[in-house]
Amino acid sequence: IRTRWREVADASWVGLNYADKRVRDFYANVLREGVEEYDYEGLEMDWLRHPVCMEAPARDAQIRTMTDWIGGIREMTKRVRADYVMGLRIPADLDYLLSIGIDVAELVRRGLVDFVSFSNFWQCGWDIPLDDLRRRLGDNVTIVGCIEDAPNWLEAVAPALTERQWYQEAQL
């Protein structure tokens, strides 16, 4: 899979397109190693930090492809152990997730995830509409609380510093 990651300020902002079968196969193999080779009790698929997997708006066929792909990961976990727990760490915006190919309501309906953990990513003071999310997802999934470990970005004066680091310029 080719990418022009060297052309962007920070390669961690590059997203791979899960509409491409090679991307899905690559990540399925990464997950397979973790699930089959290590004695984990569960798997959390993290779509929070940079929630991209398909170009928005994802078409219905692409959404079904992602649902089926996640279903395949779920089957893999169940082959390892029947009580293997699987969930999602995601933004609290189900419509946005659907636009990039992740149909959380369908994943819950099909029993493909045991839990969801919602966050706004590194923001501790913004409300998350948990009542609305519970209404939309139903009672067949656990909603797990998420407390972030870092504050919002805050510019500050640091007189002892004589120059900015490259990542500070990229953030601005």
C-alpha positions as CSV (number, residue, x, y, z in Angstrom):
1,I,0.0,0.0,0.0
2,R,1.6,3.2,-1.1
3,T,1.2,6.4,0.8
4,R,2.9,9.8,0.6
5,W,3.3,10.0,4.4
6,R,6.6,11.8,4.0
7,E,4.8,14.7,2.4
8,V,2.7,15.6,5.5
9,A,3.9,17.3,8.6
10,D,3.0,14.3,10.9
11,A,2.6,10.8,9.5
12,S,0.2,9.9,12.3
13,W,-2.5,11.9,10.6
14,V,-2.5,9.7,7.5
15,G,-5.5,7.4,7.3
16,L,-5.7,4.2,5.3
17,N,-8.8,3.5,3.2
18,Y,-10.6,0.3,4.5
19,A,-12.5,0.3,1.2
20,D,-9.3,-1.3,-0.2
21,K,-9.3,-5.0,0.6
22,R,-5.5,-4.9,1.1
23,V,-6.0,-2.5,4.0
24,R,-8.6,-4.7,5.6
25,D,-6.5,-7.8,5.1
26,F,-3.4,-6.1,6.5
27,Y,-5.2,-5.1,9.7
28,A,-7.1,-8.4,10.0
29,N,-3.6,-10.0,10.1
30,V,-2.4,-7.5,12.7
31,L,-5.4,-8.2,14.9
32,R,-5.1,-12.0,14.3
33,E,-1.6,-12.0,15.7
34,G,-2.8,-10.1,18.9
35,V,-5.9,-12.3,19.3
36,E,-4.3,-15.7,18.5
37,E,-0.7,-15.3,19.8
38,Y,-1.3,-13.4,23.1
39,D,-3.5,-14.3,26.1
40,Y,-5.7,-11.3,25.9
41,E,-9.2,-11.4,27.3
42,G,-10.6,-8.9,24.9
43,L,-10.1,-6.5,22.0
44,E,-11.0,-2.8,21.8
45,M,-11.0,-1.4,18.2
46,D,-10.0,2.3,18.6
47,W,-11.6,4.5,16.0
48,L,-11.4,7.6,18.3
49,R,-8.1,9.5,17.7
50,H,-8.3,9.9,14.0
51,P,-11.6,8.4,13.0
52,V,-11.1,7.7,9.3
53,C,-11.5,4.5,7.5
54,M,-13.4,5.4,4.3
55,E,-13.9,8.6,2.4
56,A,-17.2,10.2,3.5
57,P,-19.9,9.7,2.6
58,A,-19.4,5.9,2.6
59,R,-21.8,4.1,0.3
60,D,-24.1,1.4,1.5
61,A,-22.0,-1.3,0.0
62,Q,-18.9,0.1,1.8
63,I,-20.8,0.2,5.1
64,R,-21.8,-3.4,4.7
65,T,-18.2,-4.3,3.8
66,M,-16.9,-2.7,7.1
67,T,-19.7,-4.4,9.1
68,D,-18.8,-7.7,7.6
69,W,-15.1,-7.1,8.2
70,I,-15.7,-6.4,11.8
71,G,-17.9,-9.4,11.9
72,G,-15.0,-11.5,10.7
73,I,-12.8,-10.1,13.4
74,R,-15.5,-11.1,15.9
75,E,-15.6,-14.6,14.6
76,M,-11.9,-14.8,15.0
77,T,-12.1,-13.8,18.6
78,K,-14.8,-16.3,19.3
79,R,-12.8,-19.1,17.8
80,V,-10.0,-18.3,20.3
81,R,-12.4,-18.2,23.3
82,A,-16.2,-18.0,23.5
83,D,-16.1,-15.3,26.2
84,Y,-13.7,-13.1,24.4
85,V,-14.9,-9.5,24.8
86,M,-14.8,-7.1,21.9
87,G,-15.7,-3.4,21.7
88,L,-15.2,0.0,20.2
89,R,-13.6,3.2,21.4
90,I,-15.3,5.8,19.3
91,P,-16.4,9.4,19.0
92,A,-19.9,10.1,20.4
93,D,-21.3,10.9,16.9
94,L,-23.0,7.8,15.4
95,D,-23.9,9.7,12.2
96,Y,-20.3,10.7,11.6
97,L,-19.1,7.2,12.1
98,L,-21.7,5.9,9.7
99,S,-20.5,8.5,7.1
100,I,-17.0,6.9,7.3
101,G,-18.4,3.3,7.1
102,I,-18.9,2.3,10.7
103,D,-22.5,1.4,11.4
104,V,-22.4,1.1,15.2
105,A,-26.1,0.5,15.6
106,E,-25.9,-2.5,13.1
107,L,-22.8,-3.8,14.9
108,V,-24.7,-3.8,18.2
109,R,-27.9,-5.2,16.6
110,R,-25.8,-8.2,15.1
111,G,-24.1,-8.7,18.5
112,L,-20.6,-8.0,17.0
113,V,-19.6,-5.8,19.9
114,D,-20.0,-6.2,23.6
115,F,-19.2,-2.7,24.6
116,V,-18.7,0.9,23.3
117,S,-16.7,3.6,24.9
118,F,-17.5,7.1,23.9
119,S,-15.2,10.1,24.2
120,N,-14.5,13.5,22.6
121,F,-10.8,12.7,22.7
122,W,-8.7,14.6,25.3
123,Q,-11.6,16.7,26.4
124,C,-12.9,16.3,29.9
125,G,-15.5,19.0,30.1
126,W,-17.7,18.4,27.1
127,D,-20.9,16.6,27.6
128,I,-21.6,13.3,25.8
129,P,-25.3,12.6,25.1
130,L,-25.3,9.2,26.8
131,D,-29.1,9.0,27.1
132,D,-29.5,9.6,23.4
133,L,-26.7,7.1,22.6
134,R,-28.4,4.5,24.8
135,R,-31.7,5.1,23.1
136,R,-30.2,4.7,19.7
137,L,-28.2,1.6,20.6
138,G,-30.5,-0.2,22.9
139,D,-29.8,-2.3,26.0
140,N,-27.8,-5.1,24.3
141,V,-24.5,-3.3,24.6
142,T,-22.5,-2.1,27.5
143,I,-21.6,1.6,27.4
144,V,-18.2,2.0,29.2
145,G,-17.0,5.2,30.7
146,C,-13.9,6.8,29.3
147,I,-11.7,9.3,31.1
148,E,-9.0,10.8,28.9
149,D,-5.4,11.0,30.2
150,A,-4.4,14.4,28.8
151,P,-5.8,18.0,28.7
152,N,-6.8,20.1,25.8
153,W,-4.0,21.8,24.0
154,L,-3.1,25.0,25.7
155,E,-0.6,27.5,24.4
156,A,1.7,28.8,27.1
157,V,4.6,31.1,27.5
158,A,8.0,29.4,28.1
159,P,10.7,32.1,28.1
160,A,13.5,29.5,28.5
161,L,12.7,27.9,25.1
162,T,14.5,29.6,22.3
163,E,12.9,27.9,19.3
164,R,9.8,26.0,18.5
165,Q,9.9,22.3,17.8
166,W,8.6,21.1,14.4
167,Y,5.5,19.5,15.9
168,Q,4.4,22.8,17.5
169,E,4.4,24.4,14.0
170,A,2.4,21.4,12.7
171,Q,-0.2,21.8,15.4
172,L,-0.7,25.5,14.7
